Every structure is written in structure tokens, then in C-alpha cells.
């Protein structure tokens, strides 16, 4: 056999199938951890780490046509242009939107994260409505609820008129996770979701919202294209014209009300919507949980091989030649486990960096939380990496026989001998007849569980995952 074939049989077949047989224990450990409240915080923290790492890597093939321009009305613009009035003066809003729209001839969508509905007293700006109706398919407006029943009815009529012309309405809500903006999921029907669609959407603020997988763009959230508006319409128009954006998000960055914690510090809601839209346009996506598990399994398999070799070296180094060698015993019982744990953490750090780099460069996100969680359960809770000797298999058939069929035969033989000694005692082996009935019952149950949990259940679950898409 070639060297590569031997390595494949030795490394992949032995370790991988052995890991498959123990996968039920690993899955049980992960499920137990996921039921804890601290688990969600752990996952959220690792998501933030992934995003910081991804933002530090430049995309492999950036598409400038999919960059999102954020027009941010700052404190000075709110004070000087809108006279600090809330709700905003609609004639001023119309002037602002007119300036942006007229200087962005190639804009495909203009998202407005502001409440443009008529005031509660019924007054509205005909100029604003005319502007929105002129190029209706461009506009995505925030569907905000009314303060009273009458106000809600007026808003509903206003939305109905604009929707009939092709204006889209979406939810301005930002999902949060432990007080932070949710990195991995956004609401279906949110501003970013509707803006990325090709057809018009007329969402009511009363409609229930469901979360869907839609990661924020790390680059847009950290260093997006931001154009502050401080009240000078002429300067704003010139800047928009020079940038010639295809995607624009307009919102307020005044005050302290609409702020969210992110991996890069506080960001206003409009910045989160812009990052969500950028993520959708650039097709940033989180891979399926099955693929995440497969990535974790591959990492655990390779890490197990490295840890087994490292642990054997440590044991050989620390094994005392004499019983009186206290220093060797201290190394074996205290120092060696710390070194093994350090190697685990070092490998985890390396794979977290690699996954973050993959997300930043390609838009493909494999959350490090899944890999880290499975690794911690598989390698720390079951840390006898050097307990078994490696076998020098000469063929794939020999490897499969030793790894798959031999354990199954041993479990089956044990079940058979235990039940025979229980119910057909005179036909059992003399050594089995000498065991107590409680011991036989325990052995039979444990051997049956070994077959079911380590072989039948993992194979059934794996078959189900492969056949489910079909």
C-alpha cells in the first residue's frame, strides 16, 4: 500500500469511526450545555469574536456596486435643519429626500429609517407624498405604529395609498441578543430584507415578525460608508452625486435613544440596518448546522490525533522510574494536564481565527461557537487521548473489521452471554453462571446501550441528515 493509503486508514478511518461511535455521548453533552442560560451568552460572545476577525480581513472579490451608503442625520442636522422638532417637519424631510434622490440617478433602493407618516393631527405634506409616488419602487419606508387608534387608522390609509403606487413598507425593528444587536439573525420583513427584494412589500406594523438567518456585514458595521448630514443640502447633494450609490439607507444619529451595542462599540439603528442590507447584498450567510457539525467533527478528529501523540510524549517524559521521584509524579498529575489543556486552547484559537478569516474573505460563516462547543465536550470531558494504542492496519478491510465489526461482535456476544446466563442458565458458560443475577442484568443492559448509543443511533441520525434534503 502507498503511504497516503496507510495514513488515510490510520488517521481518518480509525479516529473518525471511533468518534462516530462516541458521538451520542458528545451530542448529549452539547445538548445539556445548550439548556443552560450561560450557553447563549457563550455563543453570543463567540459570534462577536467571529465578526471582529472577519472585519479585519478584506473580501477576496469586493463588489463596489453592492456597497451601501448611509446618510446619517447627526445632532447638528437635527438641531439646525429640523429645528429639534419631533416628529420631523415633513417639508424639511421632503427637501432632504429630494436632494438625495435627484443626485443618485442609479440608486436601486432608498431606505428611510424615519417615521414619515402624517402627524397625529392629520396634517401631511403633499410635496413629500408626490416625491414618494414619482419613483415609488425605489422607496422602502419604516412602518411605525400609531400612538392612538385614530392615528393608526390614518397611518394605515396613508400606507395603503403609497403601497398602491409601489412604495414598500418594512419593519424598523432591530433584534437584540443580551442587549446587543443580533449578529446572526434579522427579522423577516425588516428594512434590509424588503430592500433586498425585487418586488414591493407592504408590511403592517401589527404583523408578527419571525427571525431568519441573515448575518450582518462585518465590514459595513465596522467601517461602512457614512455620509453625515449637518444641515447643508448643497454639500449633501454634491457628496451623494460623487459617490453615485446604488443602495442608500437614511436615518437619524442624534440623541441616545436608538443605540445598540455591537462588537465595534455602540451603533445607531440605521447603521445596523445598513450592515444587514450589505450582508444580504453580498450574500454573507451562515452555513447549515449539519455542515457546522461536520466542520467540528473534522477538527475534533484531527485534534484527537495531535493530542494523542502529544499526550503520549508527556506521559513518557513524566513517568517516574522510581516510586520516590515526587517531581515526576507532580509533572504527570499536574503539569501534563495543564499542557494538554493549553494545546486544546491553542488549537481552538487557531480554528476560530481561521473561521473568522473565511467569513471576512468569502462571506461564508461557520460559527466558531459550534466548533468550540463540540471540541470542549469531546476533548475535555473525555480526555483519555492516549488510552489506546494506534494500530498499523495493512488494508481498509482490516481497519473496518477492527473498528466497526469487532466492537459490534463483542457487544453482541456480551448481550447474548448475559441473557443466556439469566434465562438459560444451564446452557451458559461456567464463568458466567458464577455471576449474580444483578451483575448479569447490569452487563446485558450496558452492552445493549453500547450497541444502540454508539452505533445504531449515530448511524440512524447521520442517514436521516443525508436523506432529509431529498
C-alpha positions in Angstrom: 0.0 0.0 0.0 1.1 3.6 -0.6 2.0 5.9 2.3 -1.1 8.0 1.6 -3.4 5.0 1.8 -1.8 4.0 5.2 -2.3 7.5 6.5 -5.9 7.5 5.4 -6.7 4.2 7.0 -4.7 5.0 10.2 -5.7 8.6 10.7 -9.2 9.0 9.2 -10.8 5.6 9.4 -9.7 4.7 12.9 -10.3 8.0 14.6 -13.3 9.0 12.6 -15.3 5.9 13.1 -14.3 5.8 16.7 -15.6 9.4 17.1 -18.8 8.3 15.4 -19.4 5.6 17.9 -18.9 8.1 20.7 -21.0 10.8 19.0 -24.1 10.1 21.1 -22.2 11.0 24.3 -20.8 14.2 22.7 -24.3 15.2 21.4 -25.8 14.6 24.9 -23.1 16.8 26.4 -23.7 19.6 23.9 -27.5 19.4 24.5 -27.0 19.6 28.2 -24.8 22.6 27.9 -27.2 24.3 25.5 -30.0 24.1 28.0 -28.1 26.5 30.3 -28.7 30.2 30.2 -24.9 30.9 30.1 -24.7 28.9 26.9 -26.5 31.6 24.9 -24.1 34.2 26.3 -21.2 32.0 25.3 -22.5 31.7 21.8 -23.2 35.4 21.5 -19.6 36.2 22.7 -18.0 33.9 20.1 -20.2 35.4 17.4 -18.7 38.8 18.3 -15.2 37.4 18.1 -16.0 35.9 14.7 -17.2 39.3 13.5 -14.2 41.2 14.7 -11.9 38.8 13.0 -13.9 38.9 9.8 -13.9 42.7 9.7 -10.1 42.6 9.8 -9.9 40.7 6.5 -10.5 42.3 3.2 -13.1 40.5 0.9 -11.5 38.4 -1.8 -13.7 39.9 -4.6 -15.5 43.1 -3.3 -18.3 44.3 -5.5 -18.5 48.1 -5.3 -22.0 48.1 -6.8 -23.3 46.4 -3.6 -21.8 48.9 -1.2 -24.4 50.7 0.9 -24.3 54.4 1.6 -25.6 55.5 5.0 -26.8 59.1 5.2 -26.8 59.9 8.9 -28.7 62.9 10.3 -26.5 64.0 13.2 -27.1 66.2 16.2 -26.3 69.4 14.3 -28.6 68.5 11.4 -31.4 67.7 13.8 -30.9 71.0 15.6 -30.4 73.3 12.7 -32.3 71.7 9.8 -35.2 70.2 11.6 -35.3 72.7 14.5 -35.2 69.9 17.0 -38.9 69.1 16.3 -40.3 65.6 16.8 -41.9 64.3 14.7 -39.7 65.7 12.0 -41.1 68.6 9.8 -42.4 66.9 6.7 -41.5 69.8 4.4 -37.9 69.5 5.6 -37.9 65.8 5.2 -39.2 66.2 1.6 -36.4 68.6 0.8 -33.8 66.2 2.2 -35.2 63.2 0.3 -35.5 65.2 -2.9 -31.8 66.2 -2.7 -30.7 62.7 -2.2 -33.0 61.2 -4.8 -32.1 63.7 -7.5 -28.4 63.2 -7.0 -28.5 59.4 -7.0 -29.8 58.5 -10.5 -28.6 54.9 -10.3 -30.0 54.2 -6.8 -32.0 51.0 -6.9 -33.3 51.3 -3.4 -33.5 54.2 -0.9 -34.3 53.0 2.6 -35.7 55.6 5.1 -35.4 54.6 8.7 -37.6 57.6 9.8 -41.2 57.9 10.6 -42.7 59.8 7.6 -46.4 59.1 8.4 -48.8 62.1 8.7 -48.9 63.7 12.1 -51.4 62.7 14.6 -53.4 66.0 13.9 -53.9 64.8 10.4 -51.6 67.3 8.7 -49.3 65.9 5.9 -47.0 67.2 3.2 -48.4 66.8 -0.3 -44.9 67.5 -1.5 -43.5 64.5 0.3 -46.2 62.2 -0.9 -45.7 63.4 -4.5 -42.0 62.8 -4.2 -42.5 59.2 -3.0 -45.0 58.5 -5.7 -42.8 59.7 -8.5 -40.3 56.8 -8.3 -42.3 54.6 -6.0 -40.3 51.4 -6.5 -37.2 53.0 -5.1 -38.5 53.7 -1.7 -38.6 51.5 1.4 -40.2 53.2 4.3 -40.5 52.3 8.0 -43.9 51.0 9.1 -44.3 52.6 12.5 -47.3 52.0 14.8 -49.7 54.9 15.7 -50.0 56.4 19.1 -53.8 56.1 19.2 -56.5 54.1 17.4 -57.3 57.1 15.1 -53.6 57.7 14.5 -53.2 54.1 13.5 -56.2 54.3 11.1 -54.7 57.4 9.4 -51.3 55.7 9.1 -53.0 52.6 7.5 -54.8 54.7 4.9 -51.5 56.6 4.1 -49.6 53.3 3.7 -52.4 51.9 1.5 -52.2 54.9 -0.8 -48.4 54.6 -1.2 -48.4 50.8 -1.5 -50.9 51.1 -4.3 -48.3 53.2 -6.2 -45.4 50.7 -5.5 -43.8 52.1 -2.3 -42.6 49.4 0.1 -43.0 49.3 3.8 -40.9 47.3 6.3 -40.3 46.9 10.0 -37.6 49.2 11.5 -37.2 46.8 14.5 -33.7 45.5 15.3 -33.5 42.2 17.1 -31.2 42.1 20.2 -29.3 39.4 22.0 -28.3 40.1 25.6 -28.7 43.9 24.9 -26.5 43.7 21.8 -27.7 43.9 18.2 -28.2 40.3 16.9 -25.3 39.5 14.6 -26.6 36.3 13.0 -30.4 36.8 12.6 -32.7 39.6 11.4 -36.4 39.9 11.2 -38.1 38.7 8.0 -39.8 41.8 6.7 -37.2 44.2 8.2 -35.9 47.2 6.2 -32.9 45.3 5.0 -35.0 42.2 4.0 -37.5 44.3 2.0 -34.9 46.4 0.4 -33.0 43.4 -1.0 -36.2 42.0 -2.6 -37.1 42.8 -6.2 -40.9 43.1 -5.6 -42.8 45.6 -3.4 -43.8 44.7 0.1 -46.5 46.4 2.1 -45.9 45.4 5.7 -48.2 46.5 8.6 -46.6 47.3 12.0 -49.0 44.9 13.6 -47.8 41.9 11.7 -45.8 39.3 13.7 -42.1 39.1 13.0 -40.0 36.0 12.7 -36.3 35.8 12.9 -34.4 34.4 9.9 -30.7 33.7 9.4 -29.2 36.9 7.9 -25.7 37.9 9.3 -24.7 41.5 9.5 -21.8 42.5 7.2 -18.7 42.8 9.5 -17.1 45.3 7.1 -20.2 47.5 6.8 -20.8 47.5 10.6 -17.2 48.4 11.4 -16.3 50.8 8.6 -19.3 51.4 6.4 -19.6 54.4 4.0 -21.2 57.0 6.2 -22.3 60.5 4.9 -23.2 62.8 7.9 -25.8 65.4 7.3 -25.5 68.5 9.4 -28.0 70.7 7.6 -26.3 71.7 4.3 -28.4 70.3 1.4 -26.0 71.6 -1.3 -23.0 69.9 0.2 -25.0 66.7 0.8 -26.1 66.7 -2.9 -22.6 67.1 -4.1 -21.3 64.2 -1.9 -24.1 61.9 -3.0 -23.5 62.7 -6.7 -19.8 62.0 -6.4 -20.4 58.6 -4.7 -23.3 57.7 -7.1 -24.6 54.9 -4.8 -27.0 52.1 -5.8 -28.1 51.4 -2.3 -28.9 54.2 0.3 -30.1 54.0 3.9 -31.2 57.2 5.6 -31.7 57.6 9.3 -31.0 59.6 12.5 -27.9 59.5 14.6 -28.9 62.2 17.1 -29.6 61.7 20.8 -29.0 58.4 22.7 -32.3 56.5 22.1 -31.7 54.3 19.1 -28.3 53.0 20.1 -27.2 49.3 20.1 -24.1 47.6 21.4 -22.1 45.8 18.7 -18.7 44.1 18.6 -17.3 47.5 17.4 -19.0 49.6 20.1 -22.3 51.5 20.0 -24.0 51.8 16.7 -27.3 53.6 15.8 -30.2 51.5 14.4 -29.7 53.0 10.9 -26.1 51.6 10.9 -27.4 48.1 11.9 -29.9 48.3 9.0 -27.2 49.3 6.6 -24.9 46.4 7.8 -27.8 44.0 7.5 -28.6 45.2 3.9 -24.9 44.9 3.0 -24.8 41.4 4.3 -27.8 40.4 2.2 -26.5 42.0 -0.9 -23.0 40.4 -0.6 -24.6 37.1 0.3 -23.0 36.7 3.6 -24.5 33.5 5.0 -24.3 31.1 7.9 -23.8 27.5 6.8 -26.3 24.9 7.9 -26.0 23.3 11.3 -25.2 20.0 9.7 -22.2 21.5 7.9 -21.2 23.2 11.1 -21.2 19.9 12.9 -19.2 18.3 10.1 -16.6 21.0 10.4 -16.5 20.5 14.2 -16.2 16.7 13.7 -13.2 17.1 11.2 -11.5 19.5 13.6 -12.0 17.1 16.6 -10.7 14.2 14.6 -7.5 16.0 13.6 -7.1 17.4 17.1 -7.5 14.0 18.7 -4.6 12.6 16.6 -2.4 15.5 17.6 -3.4 15.4 21.3 -2.9 11.6 21.4 0.7 11.9 20.2 1.4 14.9 22.4 -0.1 13.2 25.5 2.0 10.0 24.9 5.1 12.1 24.8 4.2 13.9 28.0 3.4 10.6 29.8 6.7 9.1 28.6 8.5 12.1 29.9 6.8 12.2 33.2 6.6 8.5 34.1 8.7 8.0 37.3 11.4 5.4 37.1 11.3 5.1 40.9 8.3 5.4 43.3 10.2 8.0 45.3 10.5 10.5 42.3 8.0 13.1 43.5 8.9 15.6 40.8 7.9 13.2 38.1 4.6 12.4 39.8 3.9 16.2 40.1 4.6 16.6 36.4 2.4 13.6 35.4 -0.6 14.6 37.6 -0.5 18.4 37.5 1.8 19.9 34.8 0.9 17.5 31.9 -2.9 18.1 32.1 -2.2 21.8 32.1 -0.1 21.5 29.0 -2.7 19.3 27.3 -5.4 21.9 28.1 -3.1 24.7 26.8 -2.7 22.8 23.5 -6.5 22.5 23.2 -7.0 26.2 23.7 -4.2 27.0 21.2 -5.8 24.8 18.6 -9.2 26.4 19.3 -7.7 29.8 18.9 -6.2 28.8 15.6 -9.5 27.4 14.2 -11.5 30.5 15.5 -9.1 32.7 13.6 -9.3 30.6 10.5 -13.2 30.6 10.5 -13.3 34.4 11.1 -10.9 34.9 8.2 -13.0 32.6 6.0 -16.1 34.8 6.8 -14.3 38.0 6.1 -12.8 36.9 2.8 -15.6 34.9 1.3 -18.8 35.7 3.2 -19.2 32.0 4.3 -19.7 31.9 8.0 -19.1 28.8 10.0 -19.7 30.0 13.6 -16.8 29.1 15.9 -19.2 28.6 18.7 -20.3 25.2 17.2 -16.8 24.0 16.7 -15.6 25.2 20.1 -18.6 23.7 21.9 -18.2 20.2 20.3 -14.5 20.4 20.8 -14.8 21.2 24.5 -17.2 18.4 25.1 -15.4 15.8 23.0 -11.8 16.6 24.1 -12.1 17.9 27.7 -15.0 15.8 29.1 -13.4 12.7 27.6 -9.6 13.5 27.8 -8.1 10.0 27.7 -6.4 10.7 24.4 -3.5 8.3 24.9 -5.5 5.4 26.4 -5.5 3.3 23.3 -2.6 2.1 21.1 -2.6 3.0 17.4 -2.9 0.1 15.1 -0.8 -0.4 12.0 -3.6 -1.6 9.6 -2.5 -3.1 6.4 -5.8 -2.6 4.5 -9.0 -0.8 4.6 -10.9 -4.1 5.2 -8.7 -4.9 8.2 -9.3 -1.4 9.6 -13.1 -1.6 9.2 -13.1 -5.1 10.7 -11.2 -3.9 13.8 -13.0 -0.6 14.2 -16.6 -1.4 13.2 -17.3 -5.2 13.2 -15.2 -6.3 16.1 -16.8 -3.9 18.7 -20.2 -4.8 17.4 -19.5 -8.6 17.8 -18.1 -8.1 21.3 -21.2 -6.1 22.4 -23.5 -8.7 20.8 -21.7 -11.6 22.3 -21.8 -10.0 25.7 -25.6 -9.4 25.4 -26.1 -13.0 24.3 -24.0 -14.4 27.1 -25.7 -12.3 29.8 -29.2 -13.1 28.7 -28.3 -16.8 28.3 -26.9 -16.9 31.9 -30.1 -15.2 33.1 -32.8 -17.3 31.3 -31.0 -20.4 30.2 -28.5 -20.8 33.0 -27.5 -24.4 32.4 -26.5 -23.6 28.8 -24.3 -20.7 29.8 -20.5 -20.7 30.2 -19.4 -21.8 33.7 -17.7 -18.4 34.4 -21.0 -16.5 33.5 -23.1 -18.9 35.7 -21.0 -17.8 38.8 -22.1 -14.2 38.4 -25.0 -12.8 40.3 -28.3 -12.1 38.6 -28.0 -8.3 39.3 -24.5 -8.3 37.7 -25.8 -10.2 34.6 -28.7 -7.7 34.2 -26.3 -4.8 34.5 -23.9 -6.2 31.9 -26.7 -7.1 29.5 -28.2 -3.6 29.7 -24.9 -1.8 29.4 -23.9 -3.9 26.4 -27.2 -3.2 24.7 -26.9 0.5 25.4 -23.4 0.4 23.9 -24.7 -1.0 20.6 -27.6 1.4 20.5 -25.9 4.6 21.5 -22.6 4.2 19.9 -23.5 2.6 16.6 -27.3 2.4 15.8 -28.3 5.9 16.9 -25.4 7.8 15.3 -25.8 5.9 12.0 -29.5 6.5 12.0 -29.1 10.2 12.7 -26.4 10.6 10.0 -28.6 8.7 7.5 -31.5 11.0 8.4 -29.4 14.2 7.9 -28.3 13.0 4.4 -31.8 11.9 3.3 -33.7 14.8 4.8 -33.0 17.2 1.8 -34.3 14.6 -0.6 
